[in-house]
Amino acid sequence: MTGESRGGQGRGKTRPRRLRKRQLDALVEQAIVDCYNESEEVTGLYTMIETNLALPFQTVVLGVPVTVERVDLTLREEIVAVCRRGRDRQTVPLLNLQLPSPPPVGAEWIDAYRHWLGSG
């Protein structure tokens, strides 16, 4: 996702641009174009996130800095982020992950996933 200037109000800061519904619809359609059921659709969205999200990136989980190393698709068909701090690893549901500012390249696919689930 790209940032856009706030026209002087933000004192030089940028804020993430929110995608319009039609843009999210287009991303979702691109991910699920050849899918026959919801299981295939979530796999299509996972594939687009895995392919396009710039990894690794740093963020914070429960106040602790972590590195998001990869994304994974669970047996319950939930997309999760695999986070590492030192030798410890923990999965976090992707939609619960706080993205850094600015967000990593490809974060629009997370927005598309949220939109597909009806949470966006």
N, C-alpha and C positions, 0 to 999 in steps of 0.2 A: 504494500500500500504506500502511496506517496503522500507527502505532506504538502500543505499549501499555506502561504503566508496569510496572516489575519489582517493585512492592510494597516499596519501601524499599531493596532490595538494590542498585539501580542508582544511588542517591544523586541521584534526580531525572532521570536520563537515560532515554531511551526506546530501545527496540530494535524493529526491524521485526518485524511479526507474520508468522509463516509460515502460508501458506494450507494448509488440509487438502487431501488428495487429492480429495475430493468437490467442493470449491470449485474446484480447478484443472480437474477434469473438466467442471464446469458452464461455466467460462469457455471451455475448448476447444470444447465443444459449441456454445456461442453463436457462436463464430467460424467453425465449419466446417459449420453446420447444412445448408446447401444445396450442399455440395461433393461432386463425383463422384470426385476422385482427389487424390493428395498434392500435386500442383502447385496445385490450387485451394485445398486446405487451408492451405498455407503462405501463399498470397495472402490468404486470410481472416484468418489470424493477423496478417499484416503490416498489413492494413487496420485491425484493432482496435488494434494498437500505435500506428500512425500517428494514429489518431483520438483515442485516449485518453491517450497519454503526454504529460505537460506538458513542452513544449520552448520555448525552450532551457533547458538546465541545465548546471551546472558539475560537472566530475569530474576525475579524474587518470588519465592513461594513461602508463604507464612512468615514473612519478614526475613527470610534467609536467602542470600544470593545462591543461585544455582546456574548450571549450564544445561540448556536443553540440547541433548545430543542427537535425538532422532524422534520420529513419531512412529506409533505402532497401532495396529488394529487388533483389539482384543477378541477373544472367543465370543463375547457378548456383542460384538460388532460396534464397539465404541472406539473412537479415535482418541488416543492418549499421547501425551508428551512424556518421553523418557528423560528425566532430569537427574543430574549428577552433582554431588557436592563431595569433593574428596573421593573416598572409596565407596560412598553410599549412593545408591540409585533408587529412585522412586518414580512411579508413573502417576501422572496427574491428568484427569480428563482435559482434553485440549480446550474445551469451552470454559473451563475454570482457570486456565492459565492466564496470568497477567502478562500482557506483552510489554516489552520495553518501549520507550519513546525515543526515537522513532521506531516503529515496528519493523521487523525484518522483511526483506524482500519476499514476496509471496504470501504475506499475511492476509491478502484479500481472499485466499482460498479458505482460510479459517472463517472469515465472514460468510462465505458461500455455504460452508458446512452448517453454520449457525442458522442461516436463512433456510436451508433445506429442512432442518429439524423444526422450523417454525418458531425459533427463539430470537429471530432478528427482525 
